[in-house]
Amino acid sequence: MADPLTEIVQLLQPSADFSKLVTARGVWRVHRTERGRPFYCVLLSGTARLDIDGADPRALEAGDFILIPEAQNFAMSSASLPPDAPRTTDPVRQPDGTFRLGSDDAPEPARLLVGYCVFGAPDSTLLLSLLPRVIHIRGVDRLTTLVEFIGEETARRQPGREAIVARLLEVLLIEALRATHDGSQASGLLRGLADERLSCALHRMHENTARSWTVDELAKEAGLSRTVFFERFRNTVGVAPMEHLTSWRMAIAKRLLGEHRRVEEVAEDVGYGSSAAFATAFRRRFGVSPAQFSRGLDHETGVRRRSGTSPRPSFAARSEFAEPTSLQAGETGAASR
């Protein structure tokens, strides 16, 4: 049976941007507004606070793991912040490659492993819409170990590093998503997978994308009436069944077109009765035809991509690794432990 979580993570094509170890003392705050790069963090010791626009503050303690799949306007800070606290505390790079925030002589430091990654999928926004806005997990040692491995590997300059880090990131994302697979999310794919009835329908549509599914057939897979299934799916997953199926089909189609598969073959593989019907649906959603996309025309920029999928960044090509000066967006550094 197809595993939707694994499929989504693999389609996202994660690769590491950077990872670093940070020691924070006293009053400190790091604020970020750039969107696009997923953020993850493990609090190794001490306490901290996470503020995300539109959400209640989260108190963090040792062992907590945070994943924000699509980084947004957020701030991490000391657990207590006076009214006159600076908006952002400038980090200071240490001789060992780690970073310090706040006062040197303040007691009870917080130690954090933080990192960003990038998604190479040509339409990662579509896939990220299936995931929670923020994932907060407490006391799962496996996640801490994985983040430590990623930090160690990104700090090394050895052959095969990019491949190793990419696989570690896939495991990290799957572990994090699996740890929240309990229906606690407000809505979305994870909550749908936690519903025993809906999970059957979700697995079936993901494992057989080429089938011309109807709501009646999916309801039968879930063992529910059509009306009950439709309302339960929409309320739980956040979209109607066929809307979810269409989004998933388009994500698969982009991957196949990026591999330069014939449009007719892709149309058949994602459940369209004709290439014309597929082309119409594809253009309606993305603004270009499947053939244009396959040739490398990016619908957002109007320029040609290097290949059918978004290029992965190269560690060697990123000048930010040389002189990082800030924990904010666009400035990176490798951690050493």
N, C-alpha and C positions, 0 to 999 in steps of 0.2 A: 504494500500500500504506500502511496506517495506521502512524503512527510512535508507539509507546507512550510514549516519553519526552516528546515534545511534548504528547501528549494529557494526560498526568499533570500536567505543569507548568501547562498552561492550566486544567485543572480545579482546581488548587490556588488560583488567583487570587491571586498574590503582590502585595503592596503594601509600600512602605517604612515602617518604623517610625522609624528614624533611621540616620545614618551619620556617623562622625566620624574625625578624624585624631588619633592619640595618639603622643606621644613619651615613651619610657620609658628611664630611666637607673638604673644601680646595681641594687639589690635591690627587686623589686616583684612584686606578685601581685594579680590580680583574680579573685575567686571568685564563682560564680553557681550558684544552686540552682533558680531558677524554671524551670518547663517551659512550652513552648508556642510561644515566639517563635524562629524559626530564626535562627541566628547564622552570620555569615560574616566572614572576616578575610583580609587580604593583608599579609604582612610585607614592607614596602618596603625595610628595611635592618636590619642587626644580626641578633641571634639571640633566640630565646624558647623557651618550653616549654609544651606543652599537656597537661594531666592530665584525663582523663575517668574517672569511676567505672567500675570493672570492666574497664579497658583499661590497657595499658602506656603510660607517658609517651611523648610524641612530641617529638623535638627539631625545632625550626623554624628555618629559615634564610631569608635574603633571597630573595624570589620565591615563597615558599610561599603556597598558598591553602588555607584551611580552610573547610569548610561543614558545619555540624551541622544537618540538616534539622529535627530536633525537639530544641531545646536542652534539655539535661539538667544534671545536677550536674557541672560542670567548672570548671577554673581555667586561666588563662593567666598566665605569670610569666616572670621573668628566667630565663636558661638555668641559672644556679646559684642555689640557695636554701639559706641556712644554716638550721640547726635552729630558730633563734629568729625566723625570718622571720614577719612578720605575715600573718594569714589573708587580709586584704584591704588593699590600699594605696589610700588616698583620692586620687582624681584632683584636679588643680587646673586650673581653666579659665583659659586664657590670653586676653589681650586680643584676639587674632586669631580666637578661637572654637575653637582646637584645645585639646587636653588634655595635661597633663604628669603622668607617674607617676614616683615615686622622687625621688632627689636631683638638685638642679640642677647640681651640679658634678661628678657622676660621668661618666667618659669613655664613649665608644662607645655612643651611644644606639641603641635600637631604635625604628623608626618603623613604626606599624601603621595601616592603614585598617580600621576595624571597623564592623560594622553589624548591625542586626536587621531582620527583615521579619515580616509577618504573612500568614497564608493565609486568604482569605475563603471557602474551600470549606466547605460545611455539615458535611462529615465528613472534614476534612483528616487525622485520625488514620488512617483507613483507607488513604488514599493514601500517607501517609508510611511506612506499614508495608511498602510496596513498594520503598522506597529504603534505601540504606545508612545505618547509624547515624552515621557520620562519613566525610567525604570529605577527603582530604589530597592535594593535587596540587602538584608541584614544577616550577617553571620554565616555566609557560605564561603568556606575556606578555598574551595576550588577556584572561585573567581579571583580571589587575591593571588593565588599561585599563578594563574594564567597571566594576570597583569604584570606580575613580577617577571615572568618569562619573556613577555613582550618587551618590557623595559630593558632587560639584559640583552636581548637579541638586537634591538635597535641601536644599542650602544656599541655593538661590535662591527668591525669592518671585515667580514669574512664572506667568501662565496656562498651563494644560496640564501643570503639573509632575507631578501625580499620574499622569496617563496615560503620560507619558514614563518616569517611574521604574518604573511597573508593567511596561512593555515591556522596559526594561533588565533588570529582575529576572528576567523570563522568559528572556531571552537568557542571563543569568548562570547561572541554574539549569541550563538545557539544556547550555551549554558545560561546566559542571562535571560534570554527569552523563555527558556524552559523553566527557570526558577520562578517566573511569574505566571506560569501556565495553570492558574487556579481560579480564573474567573473574577479576580479582584479588580481588573481594569474596567473603566467606565464603559467602554465599548471597543470593538476592533477584533482583528483576527484572533488574538490570544484568548479573548473572552469566548469567542465562537468555538475555538478548539477545546475549551474547558467544558463546553456544553456537550454532553454525551450524544444527544440526538443530532445537533448541528455539526458536530465533529465528523460524523459519518458522511454527511453531504459534502462538507468541505474537502475531506480526503478524496472522495470520489471525483469531484470536479477538478481537483488538482492532478489526479493521476490519469485522467482521461480527458484532457483538454480538447481533443479532436471531436469528441462526441457532441452532437447537437442537443444539448441539454434543454429541458423545459423545466419550469417551476414544479409542475406535477411530478416529473421524474425525480427531481431532487427531494421533493417532499416525501416521496415513497422511500428513498434511501434513508431519510431521517425517521421514517416510521410515524409521520405526522400528516394531518390533513393539509391541503394546499394553503388554506387561509391561515391556520395556526403556524405552519412552517414559515410562510412569507413574513408574518408579523414578528415572529420570534427571531428570525434571521436578521431582519432590519433593525429591530431594537437591540439585539445583542452585538452584531458585527458593525452596525452603524450605517450600512448601505443595503439596498435590496439584493437578493441573490444573483440576479442576472447582471447587476452593475458590478458586483464583486467578480463574477466570472469574466465579464468583458475586460476589466482592469487586469486580471491575471493573464488573459489571452494576449492582451497587448504587450505586457511585459515579456512574455515568451516570444511573441512575434519580433520584438525589437532585438532580442538576443539572436534569433535565427537569421534575421536580415543582416545583422552585424557579422554573421558568419558567411554572408554572401550566398545564402540559399535562394533558390528561385521563388518568386512571389507566389506562383501557383502552389508550390510545395508548402510554403509557410501558411497560406490560406487554409489548406487542407489540414495541416497539423494543429491549427488553433480553432478548428471547428466551423469554418465558413464554407458554405456550399459552392461558392465561386470566388475567383480572384477579384472580380469586380465588386462584389459585396464587401470583401475584406478591404480592398483599396478605399472604398467609400468610408468605411468605419475608421480606418487608420488615418485618413486625411482629416476627417471630422475631429478626431482627438488630438492629432499632432501637427496639423497644418501643412504637411508634406505627404506625397504619395509614398507607398512602400518602396518603389523603385528609386525615388530620390533619396530616401533614407539609406537604402542599401549602397548607393553610390557615395555616401558620405556627406550628404547635405544636412547640416544641423538646422533644425527648425527654429531654434532660438536665435542663432547668430547669422544664419544665412550663408555661412561659410562651410567649406569642406573639412570634415574630420579626417584624421589620419587613417582611421579604419572604421569599421561599422560599430565599434564600441568606443566609449571614452577611454583615452589613454591613461594608463596607470602612471603615477609619478615615480620617478627614479630617485632613490636615496642620494645617489651621486650628483644628480642634477639640481638638488635643492640647496641653494646657497644659504638658506636660513639656518642650516645646521652649523655653519661656521661661527657666527657671532650672535647668538640669541641674547636679547636684552629684556624681553618682556614675556609674560605668560599670556598676553592677549593675542588675538588672532593675527596670523601672518608671521609670527616670530617663534621659532621653534628651537629645540635643542634636545640632544640625546642624553638620557640619564645614565649615570653609573652608580652602582650600589656599593 
